[in-house]
Amino acid sequence: MKKRMFLSVLSILFLTFTFIGCQTQQTTYTLPDLSGMTETEAREELSSLLVTIVVKTEQNYNVETGDFSRYGNDLAAGSEITPGTVLTLYFAENPPVLPDLSGKTSSEIREIMDNLGIDYQITIETNNEVPDQTFSRYGNPYEIGDMITDSSTTVLVYIGYNDPVLPDLSGKTIGEIETILESDLLGYTFVYIVDDTKTEDVFASYGDDYEAGDFFSGTVVTVNLYKNTFTSAEKSLMISQYVDGGNDTDNQAIELYNPTDAAIDLQYYHITIYQNGSYTATYTIPLPIYSLAVGETYVIVYSEADADLLAKADLTTDKLSFDGNDCIQLCYENGTFIDTIYAVGNTSFIMDDEVFIRDESIVVGTRTYDVDEWVAYIPSYTEKLGIHPVSTPTVLEFIYVDRSFLDPLGGMDLVTLAYTVDGDTAAFTPGFLDNQRVRFLGVDTPESYKEDGEPDPWGPEAKEYTDSVLEAGTIIYIQSDPALGFYETYGRSLGFVWVDGVLLNYELVRLGYSYNYLGSDCTLIYGNRYLYRWFQDAEKEAQANSRGLFS
């Protein structure tokens, strides 16, 4: 029994050593190249080796964070090791390094810092040494290239904003300068330098020794402009009449007038035209050697005008071309304008398709356009061209129209008052009762009665005035204007009400009981003026005298 047992043990040991010998017949391993592998990939690569793996980290900016860096114990790819070796693997763990963000914008900086996983905050500062709105610097104590070892650190990133650069304003006028500086968000103030050889209101220099191209760190930049002494004269050569005959004609003319106490030599002046909002002169019309006597006019006419208008010309030129929005200036020889129609850059149509005569009270040109200095007449009214001053008609005279109210050309009906509804509405016989009662054109007086409350201010007074005029009237006409229509939406008649030769609608505006609601679509003419121009003047009179609604 003992002998057999011994043989069995020997057999077991033999089998065991035979098995181990089969497993350990490879006595060395060659280490593979793990470059570019993550820890997981490296373990997978080494899984067939009977080794113990120890993983450590280190800084190595030659490889990406998380990738294999090197073997420990001076081992390397290709080294021979034996089974059972403790194999140390190093992987890169690189703290982020603050990158060079020079020239980068805010959006570019955000993308870069987000990819690096750095906690940051962007703020701005003034820095004229870097391109506008690009990286300026890191906040203290950080600089480009510093490592961020603490993940809780917030890095301050500054964006540099440049101070505004002073633009080159050479040759620019005050209007252009204002537009340029306001678009550059620059505050400014003007200081005048007297020099009669230079054009007034043209750029002279910057104050405080600044020049074009300098960075400006202040809040208000001083801009020096030239000033002339003669622009403050009490009387001067001026534009006294403006003729725009409308789109159907080439009748265009400008009249100059000398209101001073001495003759004026026109050779020292010229006309400049700026078309369609331009800041650059479209046409310049030099004036000839001509002594313009005191109280005399000088007429310049477009060379393609009608013969009747050309007959009034002292000078004809093909450069006198303008429409209702073109700036026209009368200029002195140094380029300073001493009178103007519109401001340079204007695009609004105000003096269009009509004749405009300067009010007789004006005796000096103006550098600031004022439409109220001009009286508008119909475009064919040129009989006063070459005559100045011209008295402005002040009385709106009644003109009888021998056609009925409903005539396609317009007309008027003789009526009798039936009753007054409000300050701007009344009924008349025959033909203007109830639903066809007359709604006065060009006015809208305040309500004199409201079911749900107090009447409008000046409503009762307007109705009382209309009552008194109509009840005292002996001859009343209702006049139509076909251009405005015969009836309004509710069927009421639309008309002008003449009472004993006085236009009630007009008086309601002139006395301040209504604003003016008559527009240029009204075609009626009185005293060579469109009726809507009379209404405009009536409203100005009420406003100037603080009447009614303007009180």
DONURO-502939 format. One record per atom (N, C-alpha, C): x, y, z. Coordinates in steps of 0.2 Angstrom, whole numbers, plus 5000, padded with zeros to 4 digits. Example, Ala and Ser with C-alpha at 12.3 -4.5 7.8 and 13.67 -1.06 7.14 Angstrom:
2
506649725039;506249785039;506649845039;506449895035;506849955036;506450005039;
//
This chain:
551
500449945000;500050005000;500450065000;500950075004;501350135005;501750144998;501950094995;502350104989;501950124983;501350104983;500850124977;500650204979;500650214985;500450284987;501050334984;501650314986;502250354984;502250364976;502050314973;502050314965;501550364963;501050364966;500450414964;500650484965;501050504971;501250564972;501750594967;502250544965;502650564960;502350574953;501850534952;501450544946;501150614946;500850634951;500550704952;501050754951;501650754954;502150804954;502350804946;502450744943;502650744936;502150784932;501550764933;501050804929;501050874930;501150894936;501050964938;501651004934;502250974935;502851004932;502851004925;502450954922;502450954915;501951004913;501351024916;500951074915;501251144915;501551154921;501951214922;502451234916;502751174915;503251184909;502951204903;502351184901;502051204895;501851274896;501551294902;501351364902;501951414902;502551404905;503051444906;503651434901;503451404895;503951384891;504251454887;503851514887;504051574885;504451614891;505051624891;505451654897;505451724897;505351764891;505451834890;504851864886;504651934887;504251964883;504552024880;504352044874;504552104871;504052164872;504252214875;503752274877;503452304870;502852304869;502552344863;502552414863;502552444858;502452524857;501752544859;501652574865;500952604867;500852674865;501252704861;501152774859;500452784857;500152844859;499452864857;498952824860;499052774865;498552734868;498352764874;497652754876;497452774882;497552714887;497452724893;497552674898;497152604896;496552614894;496152554893;496452514887;496652554882;496952524876;497652494877;498052524882;498652494884;498552424888;498152424892;497952364896;497752314891;497352324886;497152274881;497752254878;498152294876;498752274872;499252224876;499252234883;499652194887;499352134890;498752124889;498352074892;498552004892;498951994887;499251924886;499851914889;500151964893;500751954896;500651944903;501051894906;500951874913;501351924917;501151984918;501452044921;500952074926;501252114931;500852154935;500852224933;500352264931;500352324929;500152384934;500652434935;500552484939;500452554935;499952584936;499852644932;499952714936;500352754933;500552824936;500452874931;500352934933;500352994929;500953044929;501053084924;501553134924;501353184919;501753244920;501653294915;502053274909;501753284903;502153274897;501753304891;501953364890;501553404885;501753384877;502153334877;502253304870;501753254868;501353234872;500753194871;500153224874;499553204871;498953224873;498753194880;498453234884;498253214891;497853154891;498053104895;497653034895;498052984891;498453004886;498852954882;499452934886;499752874883;500352844886;500952884885;501352894890;501852934891;502552894890;502652844894;503252804894;503152744899;503652694898;503652644903;504152664909;504052634915;504452654921;505052604921;505452624925;506052584927;506552574921;506552634917;507052634911;506852584906;506252564906;506052514900;505752564895;505752524889;505452564883;505252514878;504852534873;504552484868;505152454865;505152384865;505652344862;506052304868;506052334874;506352304880;506152234881;506552184884;506352124885;506252114893;505652084895;505552074902;505352004903;505351984909;505151914911;504451904913;504151854913;503451844916;503551864923;502951894926;502951914933;503251974934;503452014929;503752084930;503252124932;503352174937;502952224939;503052284934;502552294930;502752344924;502352414926;502752464926;502452534927;502352564921;501752594920;501552634914;501352704916;501652754913;501552824914;501052844909;500552884911;500052914906;500152994908;500053034902;500053104903;499453134906;499653174911;499053214914;499353294914;499153324909;499453394908;498953444911;499153484915;498753544917;498653594911;498053624910;498053664904;498453724905;498753744899;499253804899;498853864895;498953924898;498553984895;498853994888;498453994883;498653994876;498754074875;499154084869;499254154867;498654164862;498254214865;497654234862;497654294858;498254314856;498354384853;497954384846;497654444845;497254454839;496554414839;496454374845;495754334845;495254384847;494654374844;494054404846;493754374852;493154404855;492854374861;492554304859;492254294853;491954234852;492554174850;493054194847;493654154846;493954134853;493954174858;494254164864;493854114868;493154124868;492754074871;492854004868;492853994862;492953934859;493553894861;494153934861;494753904863;494753884871;494553934875;494553914882;494053864884;493453864881;493053804882;493353734880;493653734875;494053674873;494553654878;494853694881;495453684885;495153664892;494553674893;494253664900;494453714905;494653774904;494853824909;494253864911;494153874917;493653914919;493853984919;493454034915;493754094914;493154144914;493354214914;492854264914;493154324909;492754344905;492954394900;492754464902;493154514902;492954584904;493354624899;493154694899;493454734894;493954794898;494354814894;494754874896;494954914890;495154974891;495455014886;496155004884;496254984878;496954964876;497054984869;497455034868;497555054861;498055024857;498454974861;499054944858;498854874855;498254854855;497954794852;497454814847;497354774842;496754784838;496054784842;495654834839;495054844843;494654784844;494454774851;493954714853;494354644852;494954644853;495354584853;495654574860;496054514861;496354494867;496854554869;496754564875;497254624878;497754584883;497554544888;497954514892;497554474897;497954424901;497654394906;497654434913;497154424917;497254454923;497754434928;498054474932;498554454937;498354394941;498754344943;499554344941;499654314935;499154294930;499354254925;499554284919;499954244915;500254264909;500154204904;500354224897;500254174892;500854124894;500554054894;501054004895;501053974902;500654004906;500553984913;500153924913;500353874918;499953814919;499353824924;498753804923;498253804928;498153734931;498453734937;498553674941;497953664946;497553714947;496953714951;496353714947;495953664947;495353664943;494853714945;494953744951;494453784954;494653864952;495153874949;495453934947;494953964941;494754034942;494454064937;494954114934;495054114927;495554154924;495254214921;495454274923;495154334920;495454354913;495054354908;495354374901;495054444899;495554484897;495354554896;495354564888;494754594886;494754614879;494854684878;495354704874;495554774873;495054814868;494754864871;494354914866;494854974865;494854994859;495255054857;494855114859;495155174861;494855234861;494655254854;494155294853;493955314846;494555354842;494655344836;495155374832;494855434829;495155494830;494855554827;494955554819;494355564816;494355554809;494555614805;494755604799;495055664795;494455704793;494355764795;493755804794;493955864789;494555854785;494755914781;494255924776;494055984775;493556004770;492855994771;492755964777;492055944779;491656004782;491056014780;490656064783;490256044790;489956084793;489756074800;489256014800;488756014795;488355954794;488655894793;489155884789;489555824788;489855804794;490155854798;490555844804;490155814809;489555844810;489055814815;488855744813;488755724807;488555664805;489155614806;489755634805;490355584805;490455574813;490455624817;490655614824;490155584828;489455594826;488955554829;488955484828;489155464821;489155394819;489755364823;490255404825;490855374828;490755374836;490155394838;489955404845;490455444849;490655504845;491055554849;490655614851;490755634857;490555694859;490955754856;490655804855;491055864852;490755924854;491155974853;490956044854;491256084849;490956144846;491256184841;491556244844;492056264841;492356334843;492556364837;492356434836;492456464830;493156504830;493456504824;494056544823;493856594817;493956654818;493756704813;494356714808;494056704802;494556704796;494156714790;494056774787;493656794781;493956764775;494556734775;494756704769;494556634768;494256604773;494056534774;493356534773;493056474771;492356454771;492056444778;491556484780;491256474786;490956404787;491056384794;490756324796;491056264793;491756274790;492156214788;492656204793;492856144793;493356114798;494056154797;494256174803;494956214803;495456164807;495256134813;495756094816;495356064822;495756014825;495555994832;495856034837;495556044843;495856074849;496256034853;496656064857;497056024862;497555984859;497856014853;498355984850;498255914847;497655894846;497455834843;497455834836;497655784832;497655784825;497255724822;497055724816;496655664813;497155604814;496755544816;497155484817;497355474824;497355524828;497455514835;496955474839;497155434844;496655404848;496355464853;495755464854;495455514859;495155484865;495455494871;495255464877;494755514881;494655574879;494155614882;493455604881;493055644884;492255634883;492055684877;492355734876;492055784872;492655814868;492655804861;493255834857;493055904855;493555944855;493456014852;493556014845;493156044841;493256044834;493156124832;493756144829;493756214827;493456224820;493056274819;492756294813;492956364811;492956374805;493056444803;492456484803;492456554805;491956594805;492156664801;491656694798;491756754794;491356814798;491656864797;491356924800;490656954796;490656944790;490156974786;489456934786;489456874789;488856834789;488356854795;488656904799;488156934804;487957004802;487957024795;487757084793;486957094794;486757154795;486057164795;485657154789;485957174783;485757164777;486257134772;485957094767;486457064763;486157044756;486557034751;486257004745;485856944747;485256934744;484856874746;484556844740;484256784740;483856754736;483056774737;482756814732;482156844734;481556804730;481656764725;481156724722;481456654719;480956604720;481156544717;480556514713;480756494707;480256474702;480356404700;479856364702;479856294700;479256274697;479256284690;478656274686;478256204686;478556154689;478256094689;478556044685;478355984685;478655924681;478555934674;477955974672;477755974665;478156034661;478556064665;478956124661;479656124663;480056164660;480756174662;480856244665;480256274667;480256344670;480556344677;481156364677;481556364683;481956434683;481856464689;482256534689;482356544697;482956584697;483056614704;483156694703;482856724708;482956794708;483356824714;483856864713;484256894718;484056964719;484156984725;483957054727;484457084732;484557154730;485057194734;484657244739;484557224745;484157264750;484657314754;485357314752;485857344756;485757424754;486257464757;486257534756;486857544750;487157494747;487657514742;487557464737;487857474731;487857434725;488357374727;488157314724;488557254725;488757224718;489457204718;489757184712;489657104712;489257074708;489057004708;489656964706;490156984703;490656944701;491056904708;490856934714;491156904720;490756854723;490156834719;489656784722;489556724716;489256674719;489056624714;488556584717;488156544713;487656504715;487856424715;487756394720;487956324721;487256284722;487256224718;486656184719;486856114721;486556084726;486656014729;486055974727;486055924723;485555894721;485455824725;484755814727;484555754730;484955734736;485055774740;485355764747;486155754747;486455774741;487155774740;487555824745;488055804748;488555844751;489055874747;489055854741;489555884736;489155924730;489355984729;489056024724;488955994717;488355994715;488155964708;488356014703;488156074704;488256134699;488456194703;488956234700;489156294702;489056344696;488656404698;488556454693;488856514695;489456534691;489756594693;489356654690;489356704694;489056764692;489556814688;489256854683;489656894680;489856964683;490357004680;490457064683;489757104682;489457124687;488857164686;488757204693;488657264692;488457304698;487757304700;487557274705;486757264706;486657324711;486257374708;486057434712;485657424718;485657464722;485157464728;484457454726;484157404729;483457394727;483257354721;483857334717;483757304711;483757224711;483457194707;483457124706;483857094701;484057034701;484457004696;484156934695;483956914689;483556854687;484056804683;484056744686;484456694683;483856634681;483856624674;483356574672;483756514668;483456454669;483656394666;483556404658;484056384654;484156404647;483556364643;483256314646;482756274642;482056294644;481956354648;481356374650;480956404644;480256424646;479856454641;480056524639;479856544633;480156604630;479956664635;479356664638;479056714642;479556724648;479756664651;480156664657;480856694655;481156664649;481756684647;481856764645;481256794644;481256864642;481356904649;481356874654;481456904661;482156894663;482556864660;483156834662;483756894662;484156904667;484756934666;485356894665;485256824666;485756774665;485356714664;485556674658;485256604657;485856554657;485656494660;486256444661;485856374661;486256324658;485956264658;486156224665;486456264669;486656234676;486056244681;485656284680;485056304684;484556254684;484756194686;484256134686;484156104693;483556104695;483356084702;482656064702;482556024708;481856004709;481656024716;481156004719;480856024725;481256004731;481855964731;482155944737;482955964736;483156004731;483856024730;484056084734;484556074737;484856134741;485156184736;484956254737;485256304732;485556354737;486156374736;486456424740;486756474736;486756534739;487056594737;487756604740;488256604737;488956594740;489356654739;489756674744;490256724743;490956694740;491356734737;491956704734;492356654738;492356664745;492756614749;492456554750;491856544747;491456484747;490956484753;490956534757;490456544762;489756554759;489256514761;488556534758;488256584763;487956634760;487656684764;486856684764;486556634760;485856624759;485756554757;485256524759;485156454757;484356434756;484256394752;483556364752;483756284753;483456264759;483656204762;484356204765;484456154769;485156134771;485456084767;486156084766;486456034762;486355964765;486155914761;485955854763;485255844763;484855894762;484155894762;483855844757;483355804759;482955764754;482255774754;481955814758;481255834759;481055874753;480455864751;480155904746;479655954749;479856014749;479456074753;479356124748;479856154744;479756204739;479756174732;479156144731;479056104725;478456124720;478656124714;478056144709;477656204711;477956254713;477656314715;478156374714;477956434714;478356494714;478356514722;478956534724;479056554731;479356624731;479056674734;479256734735;479456754742;480056784743;480256794750;479856854753;479656844759;479256884762;479556954762;479157014761;479457074760;479757104766;479757074772;480057094778;480757074779;480957024774;481656994775;482157034771;482657054774;483157094771;483857074771;483957004773;484556974774;484556904773;485056874770;485056804768;485156764775;484956704775;485056664781;485456604779;485856584784;486256524784;485856464787;485256474789;484756424792;484156434789;483956384784;483356384780;482756394785;482256434783;481656444786;481056454781;480656394780;480156404775;479656454777;479556474783;479056524784;479256594782;479956604779;480056664776;479856674769;479556614766;479356614759;478556604759;478356644754;477556644752;477456604746;477056554746;476956504740;476456534735;476556524729;476056544724;476056484719;475556484714;475456434709;476056444704;476256384701;476856384697;476856424691;476256444689;476256494683;476256564685;476256584691;476256654693;477056674693;477256704687;477856734686;477856804685;477356834685;477256904683;477656954688;477856924694;478156964699;478956954699;479156904694;479856894694;480256954691;480756974695;481157034693;480857094697;480357084701;480057144705;480157114713;480457164717;480457144724;480557214728;480257214734;479857164737;479157164734;478757104736;478057094734;477657084740;477157124740;476657114746;476257054746;476257024752;475856954752;475156974753;474656944749;473956954750;473756924757;473356964760;473056954767;472356934767;471956954762;471256944762;471056894757;470756844759;470456784755;469856814752;469856834746;469256864743;468856814739;468156824740;467656784738;467656784730;467656724727;467556724719;466956684718;466456714714;465856674713;465956624707;465756564708;465856514703;465156494700;464956504694;464356504691;464256434689;464256384693;464156314692;463856284698;463456234698;463156204704;463656164708;463456154714;463856114719;464056044716;463656014713;463755944710;464055944703;464256004700;464556004694;465155964694;465355924689;465955884689;466555934690;466555994688;467056044688;467056074695;466556064699;466456094705;466056164705;465756184710;465356244709;465056264716;464556304716;464256324723;463556334722;463156324728;462456334728;462256384733;461856424732;461556474737;461056444741;461156444748;460756414753;460556454759;460156434763;459956464769;460056414775;460256444780;460456404786;459756364789;459856304790;459256264793;459456264801;460056234802;460256224809;460956204809;461256224815;461956214816;462056144821;462456104819;462556044822;463156044827;463656074825;464256084828;464756134825;465356144828;465756194825;465956184818;465956124815;466156104809;465556074805;464956074807;464456044803;463756084804;463456084798;462756124798;462356104793;461656114793;461256094788;460956154785;460856154778;460556204774;460056184770;459656234768;459156224762;459256264757;459156244750;458956174749;459556124748;459456064749;459856004747;460355984752;460456014758;460955994763;460655984769;460155944770;459855934776;459955854778;459855854785;459955784788;460555744786;460455684783;461055644782;461555684776;461255734773;461655764768;461955834770;461855844777;462055914779;462855914778;463055984778;463755994776;464255984782;464755944780;465355934784;465855984781;466156034785;466556084783;467256054781;467456074775;468156044773;468756084776;469256044777;469856084780;469856094787;469356074791;469356084798;469056024802;469156024808;468855974813;468856004820;468356044821;468256074828;468156024833;468356044839;468256004845;467555984846;467355934849;466655914850;466355964855;465755984854;465356034859;464855994863;464755924861;464355884866;464555814865;464555784871;464655714872;464155684877;463855624875;463355594879;463655564885;464355544885;464655514890;465155554894;465055624893;465555664897;465555734895;466055774897;466155844896;466355854889;466155914886;466355924879;467055934879;467355934873;468055944872;468256024873;468856034876;469056104876;468956144870;468656204870;468556244864;467956214859;467656164861;467156134857;466556184857;466256194863;465656244864;465856314861;466456334862;466656404859;466656404851;466856344848;466856334841;466156334838;465756294842;465056294839;464656364840;464756394845;464456464847;464756514841;465356504839;465656554834;465256534827;465256474825;464856454819;464156474819;463856464825;463156484826;463056554824;463456594827;463456674827;463556694819;464056664816;464156684809;463656664804;463356604805;462856574800;462156614802;462056624808;461356654809;461356724807;461956764807;461956834805;462056834798;462256784794;462356784787;461756804783;461856834778;461256854773;461356814767;461956804764;462156764758;462656714760;462356654759;462756594761;462856544755;463456534753;463556484747;463956424750;463756364747;464156304749;464556284742;465156284743;465656264737;465956194738;465956164732;466356094732;466956104729;467456054730;468056044727;468055974724;467955954718;467955894715;468555844717;469155884718;469755844720;469655814727;469255844731;469155814738;468555774738;468055774733;467455734733;466855774736;466255754734;465655784736;465355764742;465555694744;465255664750;465755634754;465655624760;466155584764;465755514766;466155474770;465955404771;465155404774;464955444778;464355444781;463755474776;463955494770;463455524766;463355604767;463755634772;463655704772;464055744767;463855794765;464155834759;464755864762;465255874758;465855904759;465955974756;466056024760;466056094757;466356144760;466456194757;466756264759;466156304760;466056344766;465456384767;465656454767;465456494762;465556564761;464956604764;465056644769;464556684772;464756764771;464256794767;464356864766;465056874763;465356834759;466056844756;466556824760;466456794766;466956764771;466956694771;467556654770;467556584770;467556564778;467056534780;466956514787;467456464789;467656414785;468156364786;468856394788;469056444784;469656474784;469656514791;469156544793;469056584799;469156544805;468856484805;468856434810;469656414812;470056414807;470756394808;471056454810;470956514807;471356574808;471156594816;470656584818;470456604825;470556554830;470856494828;471056444833;470556394835;469956394832;469456344834;469556274830;470056274826;470256204823;470956214820;471256154820;471956144817;471756144809;472256154805;472156154798;472256074795;471656054792;471655994789;471555994781;471756044778;471756054771;472456044768;472455994764;473155974761;473155994754;473755974751;473955994744;473455964739;473055914741;472555884736;472055934734;471955984738;471456034736;471656084730;471256084725;471456124719;471256194718;470856214723;470556284722;471156334723;471056394719;471556444719;471256514721;471556554725;471356614727;471956664727;471956714724;472456764724;473156734722;473056694716;473656654714;474056614718;473656594724;473856544728;473356484729;473656424730;473256374732;472856384739;472256364739;471856374745;472156344751;472456284750;472756254756;473356294759;473656334755;474256374757;473956434762;473356454760;472956504764;472856474771;472656414771;472456374777;473056364781;473656354778;474256344782;474456414785;474356464782;474556534785;474056544790;473456524790;472956544795;473156504801;473356444801;473556404807;474156444810;474656464806;475256494808;475056564812;474556594809;474356654813;473956644819;473556594820;473256574826;473756554831;474256514829;474856494833;475256554836;475356594831;475856654833;475456704838;474756704838;474356744842;474056704848;474256644849;473956604854;473256604855;472956594849;472156594849;471956524850;471356514853;470956454854;471456394856;471456344852;471856284853;472556294854;472856354852;473556364853;473656414860;473056424863;473156474869;473456434875;
//
